[in-house]
């Protein structure tokens, strides 16, 4: 049975430990937290492991996961290296979305195989996370010697592991942020403009929500080039100009920035005349 330590008993740490324990393939060694109460709560949720607060008391393990905030990863790695409790040849990983395995450099210098394992999943509530984790994609990068064990861990949790290119972590996390966070921003923009049309909140939510879901399904199934519809895809500069007349200065700037990117995506289906008309319709206002 593979031994697993968790440093950090927050939502992600507790969820991963519970999933690993429930798989029957892992022995949870320690759940280490800042406070005794947090460590005991983590142990109770997981149903296994020793509750600890002292890094120096951490037992040896095949895998140690640092499930701490991004800003603490390097400091915890340095403290573990100083404490000398991580066995050379074992695997240490962290779960940052943007940080790379290099954050664990003090441990790598001691012969530890260092990597990162980031599940593309929202751990808002551990109980819900455990119930809904199956099928989650898990990004891996770092020491090649660490990857086979972490691929197995991700799969045993119910996830689907994949390996990033060296140096690809920032681009990976940027892609996730664009796909997730900016979709929310677009919804907010559309809802505010819909309110100008006199649409009640519940009506706007139904209309926009249905269209956004349908569009997302289309672009995932068909690809952005084929899924793109609307006035810019048709080269309809007149409609674009009409839209701009009702937008605030802030919303207009965002609309035009997105419009220019959309026009670039649609360029292959537009005539030169249409491209020039759209460029003029989407130009920033003269100062």
C-alpha positions in Angstrom: 0.0 0.0 0.0 1.3 3.5 -0.9 1.8 5.9 2.0 0.6 9.4 1.6 1.1 12.5 3.9 -0.9 15.6 3.5 0.5 19.0 4.7 -2.4 21.4 4.9 -5.9 20.3 6.0 -8.0 22.7 4.0 -10.6 21.8 1.5 -8.3 20.4 -1.1 -6.1 18.5 1.3 -9.0 16.9 3.1 -10.7 16.0 -0.2 -7.6 14.4 -1.7 -6.8 12.5 1.5 -10.4 11.1 1.7 -10.5 10.1 -1.9 -7.1 8.4 -1.6 -8.2 6.6 1.6 -11.5 5.5 0.1 -9.7 4.1 -3.0 -8.2 1.4 -0.7 -4.7 1.8 -2.3 -3.3 4.4 0.1 -2.3 4.5 3.7 -2.8 8.0 5.1 0.3 8.7 7.3 -0.2 12.2 8.6 -2.5 15.2 8.2 -0.5 18.2 9.3 -2.1 21.5 10.0 -1.3 24.8 11.7 -3.6 24.1 14.7 -4.5 20.9 16.6 -8.2 21.6 16.0 -7.8 21.8 12.2 -5.6 18.6 12.2 -8.2 16.7 14.2 -11.0 17.9 12.0 -9.1 16.8 8.9 -8.5 13.4 10.4 -12.1 13.0 11.3 -13.2 13.8 7.8 -10.7 11.5 6.2 -11.3 8.7 8.7 -7.6 7.8 8.8 -4.1 9.3 9.5 -2.4 10.9 12.4 -3.2 14.6 13.3 0.0 16.6 13.5 1.0 20.3 13.8 4.8 19.8 13.9 6.7 19.5 10.6 9.6 17.7 12.4 7.2 14.9 13.4 6.1 14.1 9.9 6.6 10.4 9.2 8.3 9.0 6.1 5.9 8.5 3.1 6.0 7.5 -0.5 4.1 10.7 -1.5 3.8 14.0 0.4 1.3 16.5 -0.9 1.7 20.2 0.1 -1.9 21.3 0.1 -1.1 24.8 1.4 -1.8 28.3 -0.2 0.4 29.1 -3.1 2.3 31.8 -1.2 3.3 29.2 1.5 4.6 26.4 -0.7 8.2 27.6 -1.0 8.4 28.3 2.7 7.0 24.9 3.7 9.4 23.2 1.3 12.3 25.0 2.8 11.2 24.1 6.3 10.8 20.4 5.4 14.3 20.4 3.9 15.7 22.0 7.0 13.8 19.4 9.2 15.2 16.6 7.2 12.1 14.5 7.3 11.5 13.8 3.6 13.3 10.7 2.3 15.4 11.0 -0.8 13.8 9.2 -3.6 10.3 9.8 -2.3 7.8 12.2 -4.1 6.7 15.6 -2.9 4.1 17.5 -4.9 2.1 20.7 -4.5 -1.3 21.6 -5.9 -0.8 25.1 -7.1 -2.5 25.9 -10.4 0.2 28.4 -11.6 3.3 27.5 -9.5 5.7 24.9 -10.9 7.7 22.2 -9.2 10.6 24.6 -8.9 8.9 25.9 -5.8 10.1 22.7 -4.1 13.8 23.3 -5.0 15.2 22.9 -1.5 13.8 19.3 -1.4 14.9 18.5 -5.0 18.4 19.4 -3.9 18.2 16.6 -1.3 17.3 14.0 -3.9 13.5 14.2 -3.5 11.4 13.8 -6.7 9.4 17.1 -6.9 6.4 17.8 -9.0 3.0 19.5 -9.0 -0.5 18.0 -9.3 -3.3 20.4 -10.0 -6.9 19.1 -10.3 -9.0 21.4 -12.5 -11.8 21.3 -10.0 -13.4 23.6 -7.5 -13.0 22.3 -3.9 -15.7 24.6 -2.4 -16.9 21.9 0.0 -15.0 18.7 0.8 -18.0 16.4 1.0 -19.3 17.6 -2.4 -15.8 17.4 -3.8 -15.5 13.8 -2.8 -18.9 13.0 -4.3 -18.2 14.8 -7.6 -14.5 14.4 -8.3 -14.7 11.5 -10.8 -13.5 12.4 -14.2 -11.6 15.5 -13.1 -8.6 16.4 -15.3 -5.4 16.6 -13.3 -2.4 18.5 -14.7 1.1 17.2 -13.8 4.5 18.7 -14.3 7.9 18.3 -12.7 10.5 15.6 -12.2 10.0 12.8 -14.7 10.7 10.3 -11.9 7.7 11.6 -9.9 5.2 11.5 -12.7 4.3 7.7 -12.8 3.4 7.6 -9.1 1.4 10.9 -9.4 -0.4 9.6 -12.6 -1.4 6.6 -10.6 -2.5 8.8 -7.6 -4.6 11.0 -9.9 -6.3 8.0 -11.5 -6.9 6.3 -8.1 -8.6 9.5 -6.9 -11.0 9.1 -9.9 -9.2 11.8 -12.0 -7.8 11.8 -15.5 -4.1 12.8 -15.4 -2.3 14.6 -18.2 1.3 16.0 -18.4 2.1 19.6 -19.2 5.0 20.7 -21.3 8.0 22.0 -19.4 7.4 25.6 -18.4 3.7 25.3 -19.4 2.2 25.9 -16.0 1.5 29.7 -16.3 -0.1 29.3 -19.8 -2.2 26.4 -18.4 -3.5 28.4 -15.5 -4.1 31.4 -17.7 -6.2 29.2 -20.0 -8.3 28.0 -17.0 -8.8 31.6 -15.8 -9.9 32.8 -19.2 -12.3 29.9 -19.7 -13.8 30.2 -16.2 -13.4 33.7 -14.8 -13.9 35.6 -18.0 -17.1 33.6 -18.8 -18.5 35.1 -15.6 -17.4 38.5 -16.6 -19.1 38.1 -20.0 -22.3 37.0 -18.3 -22.2 40.1 -16.1 -21.7 42.3 -19.1 -24.5 40.7 -21.0 -26.9 40.9 -18.0 -26.2 44.6 -17.5 -26.9 45.3 -21.2 -30.0 43.2 -21.1 -31.3 45.3 -18.2 -31.1 48.3 -20.5 -33.6 46.5 -22.8 -36.1 46.3 -19.9 -35.5 42.6 -19.3 -36.3 41.4 -15.8 -33.5 39.6 -14.0 -35.2 36.2 -14.2 -36.0 36.6 -17.9 -32.4 37.7 -18.7 -31.0 34.8 -16.8 -33.2 32.3 -18.7 -32.5 33.9 -22.1 -28.7 34.4 -21.6 -28.2 31.2 -19.7 -29.8 29.1 -22.4 -27.9 30.8 -25.2 -24.5 30.6 -23.3 -25.0 26.9 -22.6 -25.9 26.2 -26.3 -23.0 28.2 -27.5 -20.5 26.5 -25.2 -21.8 23.1 -26.3 -21.4 24.1 -29.9 -17.9 25.4 -29.6 -16.7 22.4 -27.7 -18.3 20.0 -30.2 -17.5 21.9 -33.4 -14.6 24.2 -32.6 -14.6 28.0 -32.4 -14.3 28.7 -36.1 -17.4 26.7 -37.0 -19.5 27.5 -33.9 -19.1 31.3 -34.3 -22.4 33.0 -35.3 -23.8 36.5 -35.1 -23.2 39.9 -36.7 -19.4 39.9 -36.8 -19.4 36.4 -38.3 -21.7 37.8 -41.0 -19.6 40.9 -41.5 -22.5 43.1 -40.4 -20.8 46.3 -39.4 -24.1 48.2 -39.3 -25.4 46.0 -36.4 -22.1 46.4 -34.5 -22.4 50.2 -34.8 -26.0 50.0 -33.5 -24.9 47.9 -30.5 -22.2 50.5 -29.6 -24.8 53.3 -29.4 -26.4 51.8 -26.3 -23.2 50.9 -24.4 -21.6 52.9 -21.6 -18.0 53.9 -22.3 -16.6 51.1 -20.1 -18.8 48.4 -21.7 -18.1 49.8 -25.1 -14.4 49.4 -24.6 -14.8 45.8 -23.6 -17.3 45.1 -26.4 -14.9 46.5 -29.0 -11.9 44.6 -27.6 -13.9 41.4 -27.8 -15.3 42.4 -31.2 -11.8 42.8 -32.7 -10.8 39.4 -31.4 -14.0 37.9 -32.8 -13.4 39.6 -36.2 -10.0 38.1 -36.3 -11.5 34.6 -35.6 -14.1 35.2 -38.4 -11.6 36.7 -40.9 -11.5 33.5 -43.1 -15.2 33.8 -44.0 -15.3 37.6 -44.6 -14.5 39.6 -47.7 -11.8 42.3 -47.5 -14.6 44.9 -47.7 -16.4 43.3 -44.7 -13.1 43.1 -42.7 -12.4 46.8 -43.3 -16.0 47.8 -42.4 -15.8 45.9 -39.1 -12.4 47.3 -38.3 -13.9 50.8 -38.7 -17.1 49.9 -36.7 -15.0 48.5 -33.8 -12.4 51.2 -33.7 -12.0 53.1 -30.4 -13.7 56.4 -30.3 -11.5 59.4 -31.4 -10.1 61.3 -28.4 
